[in-house]
Amino acid sequence: MAAERCAGGRPRGRRVAAVSLVALAALATGCEPGTAEGAQDVPPPVRATQAAAPTPSPFLTAPAPTTEDAKPSTAPPPSPSASTAAPAPAPTTARPAPEPSTAPPPRVLMRTGSESERVRELQARLRQIGHFGRNPTGYYGSVTADAVRSFQAKRRLPVTGSTDAVTWQRLLAMTQVPTAAELDPPTERPVAAPDERCLKGRVLCISKKSRTLAWMNDGKVVSAMDVRFGSEYTPTREGVFEVFWKSRDHVSTLYDTPMPYALFFSGGQAVHYSADFAANGYGGASHGCVNVRDKKKVAALFDQVKTGDKVVVSW
C-alpha cells in the first residue's frame, strides 16, 4: 500500500533515490543491468571494450564460401586453347640478305650495228668452233648476235648477244688467230662456171643460179663474193649492161636506204653493199639491186671497177 502513494507524497522521492544508489553501486563493481522482461526487441548495449562492427553495404559482394570443394584456386585458370595450341617455334637466326653487287658490268666491245675488222675476226673465231655458219662480213647483225648468244649460253655467261670483255677473252682463249683465208674466204657459195660473155675484158659476172658475183679480167677471177637479188615483184634484170655511174656513199631517194659503193648498171639497179644482207642473209631480198654482204670486198671492188666496164647478169 505504501508504493501506491508515490504519485503524491515523499515516499516516492525516497524510493527513486534508493534505486539510483543501487545503480551507481552496480556500475562501480562492473556489473551490467539485466534485460527486463518485455523488452526483447531492444538490442543489448555494446560493451565499452568492443568496437562496433560496421554495417555491411548492400553493394558489396559476399565473400566466397570457404568449403573445400569451393575453395578459390591460387593458380590462374588455363587458357581455353592451351591444350590445342601448337608449341611456339624455336627462334631462328635470320640470314642477312645478300648485298647487291657494286661491281660494274663488263665493258661492251661489239654489239648489233657495229662494223669493223674486229667484228670480222669475231665471226671467224665463232666459225672455228661452230657458232657462225657463214663467211665473215665485218658487220654485227642479227646472225652474229645469235651466234654470240649461242656461245655465251654454252659457256654459262650472261646471254646478251653483245660481245663484252669477258665473252671476248673467253673466245680468244678457245680459238686461234684467224688466217687470211678464214677472214676473207672467196665466197660462201661455189662460184658458178662463168657465162661465155664473161670470158673477155673486165666483167662483173653475176650468176643468179649460184648467187655469186665474180670480178673477172680476161677470163680470170680476180675476186668473188656472195650476192642476193630482187624479189619476184622487183626482179633484178638479166642481160648484158655496163657500169654507167659510181656512187660511194649513195642513199636511195626512192626507199631512203643507204647503198654504199653503188655501181649502177641498169636504171636504178646497182651492185652495192647491203647491211640488211650482212645481218639477215638470204631471208630478205632487194628491190632489184645486186646486194653484197661483205663490205670489205665490195669496197675493194668499187675502187677497181671503172665506168664502162661490162656487167653480165644471167642464170
C-alpha positions in Angstrom: 0.0 0.0 0.0 2.9 2.4 0.6 4.0 2.0 -3.1 0.8 3.3 -4.4 1.4 6.6 -2.5 4.4 7.5 -4.8 2.4 9.8 -7.0 1.5 12.4 -4.3 4.0 12.2 -1.3 7.6 12.0 -0.3 8.0 8.3 0.0 8.2 8.2 -3.8 11.3 10.5 -3.8 13.0 8.3 -1.2 12.4 5.3 -3.4 13.9 6.9 -6.5 17.0 8.0 -4.6 17.4 4.4 -3.4 17.3 3.0 -6.8 19.8 5.5 -8.1 22.2 4.5 -5.4 21.9 0.8 -6.2 22.6 1.6 -10.0 25.7 3.6 -9.1 27.0 0.7 -6.9 26.5 -1.7 -9.8 28.5 0.4 -12.2 31.3 0.7 -9.7 31.6 -3.0 -9.5 31.4 -3.5 -13.3 28.0 -5.2 -13.5 25.6 -4.7 -16.3 21.9 -4.2 -15.7 19.9 -7.2 -16.9 17.4 -7.1 -19.6 13.9 -6.6 -18.4 11.1 -8.8 -19.5 9.0 -7.4 -22.3 12.0 -5.6 -23.8 13.5 -8.4 -26.0 13.2 -6.2 -29.2 15.7 -3.7 -27.8 19.3 -4.6 -28.7 21.7 -5.2 -25.9 24.1 -2.4 -25.1 27.6 -2.6 -26.6 30.5 -3.3 -24.3 32.8 -0.4 -23.9 35.9 -2.5 -24.8 34.5 -4.0 -28.1 34.3 -1.9 -31.3 31.0 -2.0 -33.1 31.1 -3.9 -36.4 30.4 -1.7 -39.4 27.1 -2.1 -41.2 27.6 -4.1 -44.3 26.9 -2.2 -47.6 24.2 -3.6 -49.9 26.6 -3.0 -52.8 29.4 -5.3 -51.6 29.7 -8.8 -52.9 29.5 -11.5 -50.4 32.8 -13.4 -49.8 33.2 -16.8 -51.4 32.4 -19.8 -49.2 35.3 -21.5 -47.6 34.2 -25.0 -48.0 36.9 -27.3 -49.5 35.0 -28.0 -52.8 34.6 -24.3 -53.5 38.0 -23.1 -52.2 39.3 -20.4 -54.6 42.4 -21.6 -56.5 45.5 -19.6 -56.3 46.7 -20.6 -59.8 45.3 -18.7 -62.9 42.7 -20.6 -64.9 44.1 -22.3 -68.0 43.7 -20.8 -71.4 40.8 -22.4 -73.4 43.2 -23.1 -76.3 46.2 -24.1 -74.2 45.5 -27.9 -74.8 45.2 -27.5 -78.5 47.7 -24.7 -79.3 50.9 -25.7 -81.1 54.1 -25.1 -79.3 55.8 -21.9 -80.2 58.6 -22.5 -82.8 62.1 -22.1 -81.6 63.6 -18.8 -82.6 65.8 -18.9 -85.6 68.6 -16.6 -86.7 67.6 -14.8 -89.9 70.2 -14.9 -92.6 71.2 -11.4 -93.8 70.1 -10.6 -97.3 72.9 -10.6 -99.8 74.1 -7.1 -100.7 73.7 -6.1 -104.3 76.9 -6.3 -106.3 78.5 -3.0 -106.8 80.9 -4.3 -109.5 80.4 -2.5 -112.9 79.2 -4.8 -115.7 81.9 -5.9 -118.3 82.6 -3.3 -120.9 80.8 -4.0 -124.2 83.3 -4.2 -127.1 80.9 -5.0 -130.0 77.2 -5.1 -130.4 74.4 -5.1 -133.0 75.2 -2.4 -135.6 79.0 -2.5 -135.1 81.1 -2.7 -138.2 84.9 -3.3 -138.1 87.7 -5.7 -138.7 87.4 -6.9 -135.2 83.8 -7.9 -135.9 85.2 -9.9 -138.9 87.7 -11.6 -136.5 84.8 -12.3 -134.0 82.9 -14.0 -136.8 85.9 -16.0 -138.0 86.6 -17.2 -134.4 83.0 -18.1 -133.8 83.0 -20.1 -137.1 86.1 -22.0 -135.9 84.1 -23.6 -133.1 80.8 -24.0 -134.9 78.7 -21.0 -133.8 78.8 -19.0 -137.0 77.8 -20.8 -140.2 78.8 -18.3 -142.9 81.6 -16.2 -144.2 82.8 -13.2 -142.1 81.3 -9.9 -143.3 82.6 -7.5 -140.7 79.0 -6.4 -139.8 77.4 -7.2 -136.5 73.9 -8.1 -137.4 71.2 -10.4 -136.0 73.0 -13.5 -137.3 76.2 -12.5 -135.4 74.2 -11.6 -132.3 72.5 -15.1 -132.3 75.9 -16.7 -132.7 77.2 -14.8 -129.7 74.2 -15.8 -127.6 74.8 -19.4 -128.5 78.4 -19.1 -127.4 77.5 -17.3 -124.1 74.8 -19.9 -123.2 77.1 -22.8 -123.7 79.8 -21.2 -121.6 77.3 -20.1 -118.9 78.0 -16.5 -119.4 75.3 -13.8 -119.3 73.3 -14.3 -122.6 73.1 -10.8 -124.0 74.1 -11.2 -127.7 76.6 -8.4 -127.3 80.3 -9.1 -127.1 81.7 -7.8 -123.8 85.2 -8.1 -122.5 84.6 -11.3 -120.6 83.0 -13.0 -123.7 85.8 -11.8 -125.9 88.5 -13.1 -123.6 86.8 -16.5 -123.3 86.5 -16.7 -127.1 90.2 -15.7 -127.6 91.3 -18.5 -125.2 89.3 -21.1 -127.1 90.2 -20.2 -130.7 93.3 -19.5 -132.9 94.2 -16.3 -134.7 92.2 -16.5 -138.0 94.1 -16.9 -141.2 93.7 -14.6 -144.2 91.5 -17.3 -145.9 89.3 -17.5 -142.8 88.9 -13.8 -142.6 88.3 -13.3 -146.4 87.2 -16.6 -147.9 86.4 -16.5 -151.6 82.6 -17.0 -151.2 80.3 -19.0 -149.0 78.8 -20.5 -152.2 80.8 -22.1 -155.0 81.4 -19.8 -157.9 79.5 -21.0 -161.0 81.2 -21.6 -164.3 81.3 -18.2 -165.9 78.9 -17.3 -168.7 80.8 -17.2 -172.0 80.0 -13.5 -172.2 82.3 -13.0 -169.2 85.4 -14.5 -170.7 86.8 -11.4 -172.4 87.7 -8.0 -170.9 86.8 -6.5 -167.5 83.5 -8.0 -166.5 81.2 -8.2 -163.4 80.0 -11.7 -164.0 76.8 -12.2 -161.9 75.0 -15.6 -161.6 71.5 -15.9 -160.2 71.9 -19.7 -160.1 74.9 -19.8 -157.8 74.1 -16.3 -156.2 77.7 -15.2 -156.7 79.5 -12.3 -158.3 82.9 -12.8 -159.9 85.0 -9.9 -160.8 86.9 -11.2 -163.9 89.7 -9.9 -166.1 90.1 -11.7 -169.4 88.6 -14.9 -168.1 90.4 -14.9 -164.7 88.6 -14.5 -161.4 90.1 -11.6 -159.5 87.7 -11.7 -156.6 84.3 -13.3 -155.8 81.5 -12.6 -153.3 78.1 -13.7 -152.3 75.1 -11.7 -153.6 71.3 -11.7 -153.5 68.8 -10.2 -155.8 65.3 -8.6 -156.0 62.1 -10.4 -155.2 59.6 -11.7 -157.7 57.8 -8.3 -157.6 61.0 -6.3 -158.1 63.3 -8.7 -160.0 66.9 -8.0 -161.0 67.0 -7.5 -164.7 69.1 -10.0 -166.7 71.3 -9.3 -169.7 74.5 -7.5 -170.7 75.0 -4.0 -169.3 77.8 -1.6 -168.4 78.6 0.5 -165.4 77.4 4.0 -166.1 77.7 5.6 -162.7 79.6 5.1 -159.4 78.4 6.5 -156.1 80.5 5.7 -153.0 78.1 6.9 -150.3 74.8 6.7 -152.2 71.4 6.8 -150.5 68.3 5.7 -152.3 65.9 8.6 -152.9 63.1 6.2 -153.6 63.4 4.0 -150.5 65.6 6.3 -148.3 68.0 3.4 -147.8 71.9 3.6 -147.8 73.5 2.0 -150.9 77.3 2.3 -150.2 79.7 1.6 -153.0 77.0 1.6 -155.6 77.9 0.6 -159.2 74.8 1.4 -161.3 74.4 -0.7 -164.5 70.6 -0.6 -165.4 68.4 2.4 -164.5 68.2 2.4 -160.6 69.6 -1.1 -160.3 73.2 -1.3 -159.0 75.7 -3.6 -157.3 76.2 -2.3 -153.7 76.8 -3.2 -150.1 73.7 -4.1 -148.1 73.8 -4.0 -144.3 70.5 -5.9 -144.3 72.0 -8.7 -146.3 75.0 -8.8 -144.0 72.7 -9.1 -141.0 69.9 -11.3 -142.2 71.4 -13.3 -145.1 69.0 -14.7 -147.7 66.0 -14.2 -145.5 65.3 -11.0 -147.4 65.6 -9.5 -150.9 66.5 -6.3 -152.6 64.3 -4.0 -154.7 66.1 -5.2 -157.8 69.7 -4.3 -157.0 72.5 -6.8 -156.6 73.3 -6.8 -152.8 76.8 -7.7 -151.5 77.1 -8.6 -147.8 80.9 -8.3 -147.5 81.7 -4.6 -147.1 85.4 -5.0 -147.4 85.2 -6.9 -150.6 82.7 -4.6 -152.3 84.8 -1.6 -151.2 87.8 -3.1 -152.9 85.6 -3.9 -156.0 84.4 -0.3 -156.1 87.9 1.0 -156.3 88.8 -1.4 -159.1 85.8 -1.1 -161.4 85.7 1.7 -163.9 82.8 3.4 -165.6 82.2 1.5 -168.9 83.1 -1.9 -167.5 80.8 -4.7 -168.6 78.1 -6.3 -166.4 76.6 -9.7 -167.2 73.6 -10.9 -165.2 72.5 -14.5 -166.0 71.1 -17.7 -164.7 
